[in-house]
Amino acid sequence: MGLKEWAAKAPVATYGMLTLYKDRVRCLEAKQKGEYPLAGVTAVVESGEALSQRVTLTRFAAFGLISLAMKKKSGGESYLLIEGPEFAWTFEVKRGDQAKAQAFAAKVRSAAKESISTV
């Protein structure tokens, strides 16, 4: 196999169990395993619920009964969503990996856009 053939088949980007190639995206996770062409594929990182009400002993001691009405930030979950005409994948993104997930999603969108323009 020459350099051109290798470059054509080499991965463009990876994120966890996901691999992006020039013409397709592949998932190796057991529950969502599959490989699909990039035509019509979109990818985005979205936030989960950002707020939930939780009263702690410290907050109760500091604010008394008012603390029951106060909301505390928690959660901050993010999800990587990759959708195509034949599939939809959802992956929870760890807090420290949000930038990596955003970069992977951007590469998927870019590769999908290129695959449409070359058809």
N, C-alpha and C positions, 0 to 999 in steps of 0.2 A: 504494500500500500504506500503510495506516494504522499508527499506533504499535502497536496491539494485535496486528496481523498480524505486524509486524516482530518484536515481543517474543516471540511464539509460535514463530517460526522461528529466532531468534537462538541462537547457541551458548551453552551454560551454562558450559562449561569446555573448555580445550584442553591437551594435553600432547604435544609433538612433532607427530607425524602423526595424532594421535587428536583427535577432536572429539566432545564430549558435547552432545546436544540434550535437550530436555525428554522426548522420547519415543523416542530412538534414540541409538546410538553409531556413529561412522564412523571408519574407518581409511583413510588415503590411501597407506600404504606399499605398494609394488609387490607384494611377496610375500604380504601379508596383507590386501590391499585388500577392503573390503566395508562394508556398512551394515546394522545389525540393530536390531530393536526391543529395548527394555530389559527386557521381560518375562523373568524368570528369569536375568538377567545378574548376575554377581558380579565383583568386582575386588579384588585384593590385591597387596601388594608383599612378596615373600619374599626371604630371603637365599640366596645360593649357598653353595658350600663356603667355610668360614671359615678353615680351617687347611690348610696344606700343609707338608711337610717340605722345608726348603732350608738347606743349609749354605753359609755364605759364608767367604771367607778370613779376614775380621776375627773372626768368631765362632770359627773354628778356632784362630786365634792366641790369642784370649783364653781359651778353655776347653779347648783341646786335643782329645783323643779324646772327651771328654764331649759336645762340640758335635754329634757324629754322632747322639746320642740325643735332642737337644733339637729341639723344633718351633718354627718361627717363624711368626708370623701373617702371612698374605698374603691376597690375594683381597679379600673383602668385597664381592663382586658381589651386586647385587640385581636382581630381575626383577619387572616389572609384568605380572601375569597377569589377563586379562579373558576370562571364559568365559560362554557362553550355551548355550542348547539346540542351536543350529545352528553354533556356531563356538567357537574358542579361540585367543586371541592371546597371544603372549609377547614382551616387549620388555626388553632389558637397560637398566638404569637407571644412568646415570653417578653417580659418587660424590657430586658436588655437587648432583644433582637428586633425591635421595631424598625430601626434604620435599615437593617439587612432585609427585612421583609418588604419594606417600602421600595428598596433598590431592586429586589427581585421582581416585584409587581411592575415596576417601571420598565424593566427589561422585557417582561412578557408582553406588555402593551406595545412596546416598540417593535418587537419581533413579529407580533401579530399584524401590526400596521404594515411592516415590510412585506410580509407574506401576501397581503392583499394587493399591494402595489406591483408585485412581481408576477401576479397571475394574469 
